[in-house]
Amino acid sequence: MATAQRTAARRTITRRKALLAGGGAVALGAGGLAGRRAWLDREPPSPQPLDAAGNALWSNWSGSEHAWPAARHAPASEAELAGLMARAAAPIRAVGAGHSFTGLVPTDATLVSLDRMSGIVSHDAALHRASVRAGTRLAPLGEALAAIGQEMPNLPDIDRQSLAGALATGTHGTGKTMMALHGNVVEMRLVTPAGETVTCSRQANADLFHAARVGLGAFGIVTEVTLQNAPLARVRKTASIVETEELLRQWPDLAGRHRNAEFMIIPFSGRSLLITLDETGDPVAPRGPDRDTGGLMQLKLLRDVFEFAPGLRRRLAAWFLDGQPPETAVDEGWKLLANARPVRFHEMEYHVPAEAQVEALREVLKRIESDRRDVFFPIEARVVAPDDAWLSPFYGRASGSIAVHAYYKDDYDFLFTLVEPALRAAGGRPHWGKLHSLGAADLRALYPMWDAAAEMRQATDPQGRMLNRHLRRVFFDV
Ligand SMILES: Cc1cc2nc3c(=O)[nH]c(=O)nc-3n(C[C@H](O)[C@H](O)[C@H](O)COP(=O)(O)OP(=O)(O)OC[C@H]3O[C@@H](n4cnc5c(N)ncnc54)[C@H](O)[C@@H]3O)c2cc1C
């Protein structure tokens, strides 16, 4: 290890130790406060593992949604899926990795997983395209694509999702010129609720293609997707702590200067973590072990102990964060874009017009810092290029995303009462897979092609066999 690196690492460890020791001392001194926090810091109650009829529990990653489906299917082929779609009890809901925070998946009737339909079907080396079974998870897909010299141009923050699940909610990464994942879909095959198999693209069944690319699992079950990928590219990833005010001033310029750029505002610190990725010819320097999780737990400790002394919390957080050395890694993009996120949370994310992002971020930060001292998760800011899928939150406009998180043991009502009004006032459209309270009337006002998409849904599923309670609100406000 070079001397500078060794000194930086020692500095980080010393500050961590000091923070822990300081936290411990203050916690002992302020026993009442720490005791209150320990009492609040309990596992949320879990639903029953079986319902009265003996059906097993399904719940999502965050624990906010659950159901006891009477029938579960994992077909191994399109023909098997087509057979079961025609006769299955409604609501029929597809599930991927269960990583959505909203109630898109729950059903008490039929749950269909495509876990047995995964892997690459075929590829075109010259065009960098690959046809992929829709149940494939993004992490193994990265490896399989790399083996044929391809990668998805961009990835979200994690790679646990299934391909179809990620596409269905408009899952995205960051990058001013980079579309969300569905922007690179060339063709899709899906099985309709009537059991028919349909192929759609810009050339064939174009209206279905435009409606179902971000389809919320409401237009049928997607079985295969042809992706426009990119040749493998080596990138340099840099993550460093910066002053939030300075960053907000420079953000529109910074976002345009890097292939991928995002930042996480760390509330009650005046600091943010800025992450950028740019193509490079430098030699490979693989990423190190995950430091984000440890850092997050330090922020929780600061919250636990200094929640009622925001001035002190801010000074200590800034001192701790300023001691963190920047992290860099050089590798293929698919290896550096996604991260592990082992600490569970609840999340709301809205996509506002790009030019409204900085002001909306200031407003959200102001609201949290004045009203919610219990928040310690960073506020995430990303940029996404426009596309033309009818239900895409990025339809026809360059967007700035703002995501607010709450620790899974903490109350998250403030996302709806404090954060959502600010994001709506900025013209935001909600991420389909993340918490929001909007129904059909609100959504229709936000989506220029809403009526065309709703008509296509009605034509594809006239009896509403794929609609659960959440989707009835989304499409009919009931
Ligand atoms: C820790 C974490 C990090 C995240 N990071 C990001 C991020 O960086 N960027 C981002 O945009 N989002 C992010 N998300 C949200 C996540 O990408 C989306 O919610 C995504 O939809 C989850 O994929 P899944 O496979 O778990 O789908 P599920 O949640 O299981 O399902 C989502 C939707 O897809 C439908 N569906 C599933 N399979 C099919 C199919 N075969 N055919 C038709 N419909 C189908 C379901 O019916 C449902 O409507 C994150 C979520 C978590 C928990």
Ligand as a Chemical Component Dictionary entry (heavy atoms), coordinates in Angstrom:
data_LIG
# 
_chem_comp.id                   LIG 
_chem_comp.type                 NON-POLYMER 
_chem_comp.pdbx_formal_charge   0 
_chem_comp.three_letter_code    LIG 
# 
loop_
_chem_comp_atom.comp_id 
_chem_comp_atom.atom_id 
_chem_comp_atom.alt_atom_id 
_chem_comp_atom.type_symbol 
_chem_comp_atom.charge 
_chem_comp_atom.model_Cartn_x 
_chem_comp_atom.model_Cartn_y 
_chem_comp_atom.model_Cartn_z 
_chem_comp_atom.pdbx_ordinal 
LIG C1  C1  C 0 -32.341 -2.115  -2.821  1  
LIG C2  C2  C 0 -33.069 -1.625  -4.052  2  
LIG C3  C3  C 0 -32.388 -0.834  -4.965  3  
LIG C4  C4  C 0 -33.051 -0.360  -6.092  4  
LIG N1  N1  N 0 -32.365 0.426   -6.977  5  
LIG C5  C5  C 0 -33.002 0.924   -8.050  6  
LIG C6  C6  C 0 -32.329 1.775   -8.969  7  
LIG O1  O1  O 0 -31.130 2.052   -8.839  8  
LIG N2  N2  N 0 -33.031 2.279   -10.012 9  
LIG C7  C7  C 0 -34.349 2.007   -10.186 10 
LIG O2  O2  O 0 -34.941 2.523   -11.127 11 
LIG N3  N3  N 0 -35.000 1.179   -9.362  12 
LIG C8  C8  C 0 -34.359 0.634   -8.306  13 
LIG N4  N4  N 0 -35.034 -0.196  -7.462  14 
LIG C9  C9  C 0 -36.410 -0.566  -7.802  15 
LIG C10 C10 C 0 -36.439 -1.842  -8.642  16 
LIG O3  O3  O 0 -35.511 -1.793  -9.692  17 
LIG C11 C11 C 0 -37.819 -2.016  -9.276  18 
LIG O4  O4  O 0 -38.822 -1.974  -8.306  19 
LIG C12 C12 C 0 -37.914 -3.308  -10.097 20 
LIG O5  O5  O 0 -39.180 -3.342  -10.705 21 
LIG C13 C13 C 0 -37.722 -4.565  -9.260  22 
LIG O6  O6  O 0 -37.565 -5.682  -10.107 23 
LIG P1  P1  P 0 -38.068 -7.113  -9.645  24 
LIG O7  O7  O 0 -37.517 -8.124  -10.560 25 
LIG O8  O8  O 0 -37.847 -7.274  -8.214  26 
LIG O9  O9  O 0 -39.635 -6.966  -9.956  27 
LIG P2  P2  P 0 -40.871 -7.148  -8.956  28 
LIG O10 O10 O 0 -40.786 -6.101  -7.919  29 
LIG O11 O11 O 0 -41.005 -8.551  -8.554  30 
LIG O12 O12 O 0 -42.050 -6.765  -9.970  31 
LIG C14 C14 C 0 -42.131 -5.455  -10.497 32 
LIG C15 C15 C 0 -43.198 -5.397  -11.583 33 
LIG O13 O13 O 0 -42.770 -6.194  -12.687 34 
LIG C16 C16 C 0 -43.803 -7.070  -13.057 35 
LIG N5  N5  N 0 -43.203 -8.257  -13.660 36 
LIG C17 C17 C 0 -42.277 -9.094  -13.136 37 
LIG N6  N6  N 0 -41.998 -10.059 -14.025 38 
LIG C18 C18 C 0 -42.750 -9.828  -15.122 39 
LIG C19 C19 C 0 -42.904 -10.471 -16.384 40 
LIG N7  N7  N 0 -42.223 -11.569 -16.707 41 
LIG N8  N8  N 0 -43.779 -9.938  -17.267 42 
LIG C20 C20 C 0 -44.502 -8.837  -16.976 43 
LIG N9  N9  N 0 -44.389 -8.191  -15.799 44 
LIG C21 C21 C 0 -43.513 -8.674  -14.893 45 
LIG C22 C22 C 0 -44.552 -7.353  -11.760 46 
LIG O14 O14 O 0 -45.858 -7.830  -12.006 47 
LIG C23 C23 C 0 -44.548 -5.958  -11.155 48 
LIG O15 O15 O 0 -45.571 -5.193  -11.709 49 
LIG C24 C24 C 0 -34.411 -0.699  -6.327  50 
LIG C25 C25 C 0 -35.088 -1.497  -5.403  51 
LIG C26 C26 C 0 -34.419 -1.964  -4.275  52 
LIG C27 C27 C 0 -35.155 -2.830  -3.290  53 
# 
loop_
_chem_comp_bond.comp_id 
_chem_comp_bond.atom_id_1 
_chem_comp_bond.atom_id_2 
_chem_comp_bond.value_order 
_chem_comp_bond.pdbx_ordinal 
LIG C1  C2  SING 1  
LIG C2  C3  SING 2  
LIG C2  C26 DOUB 3  
LIG C3  C4  DOUB 4  
LIG C4  N1  SING 5  
LIG C4  C24 SING 6  
LIG N1  C5  DOUB 7  
LIG C5  C6  SING 8  
LIG C5  C8  SING 9  
LIG C6  O1  DOUB 10 
LIG C6  N2  SING 11 
LIG N2  C7  SING 12 
LIG C7  O2  DOUB 13 
LIG C7  N3  SING 14 
LIG N3  C8  DOUB 15 
LIG C8  N4  SING 16 
LIG N4  C9  SING 17 
LIG N4  C24 SING 18 
LIG C9  C10 SING 19 
LIG C10 O3  SING 20 
LIG C10 C11 SING 21 
LIG C11 O4  SING 22 
LIG C11 C12 SING 23 
LIG C12 O5  SING 24 
LIG C12 C13 SING 25 
LIG C13 O6  SING 26 
LIG O6  P1  SING 27 
LIG P1  O7  DOUB 28 
LIG P1  O8  SING 29 
LIG P1  O9  SING 30 
LIG O9  P2  SING 31 
LIG P2  O10 DOUB 32 
LIG P2  O11 SING 33 
LIG P2  O12 SING 34 
LIG O12 C14 SING 35 
LIG C14 C15 SING 36 
LIG C15 O13 SING 37 
LIG C15 C23 SING 38 
LIG O13 C16 SING 39 
LIG C16 N5  SING 40 
LIG C16 C22 SING 41 
LIG N5  C17 SING 42 
LIG N5  C21 SING 43 
LIG C17 N6  DOUB 44 
LIG N6  C18 SING 45 
LIG C18 C19 SING 46 
LIG C18 C21 DOUB 47 
LIG C19 N7  SING 48 
LIG C19 N8  DOUB 49 
LIG N8  C20 SING 50 
LIG C20 N9  DOUB 51 
LIG N9  C21 SING 52 
LIG C22 O14 SING 53 
LIG C22 C23 SING 54 
LIG C23 O15 SING 55 
LIG C24 C25 DOUB 56 
LIG C25 C26 SING 57 
LIG C26 C27 SING 58 
# 
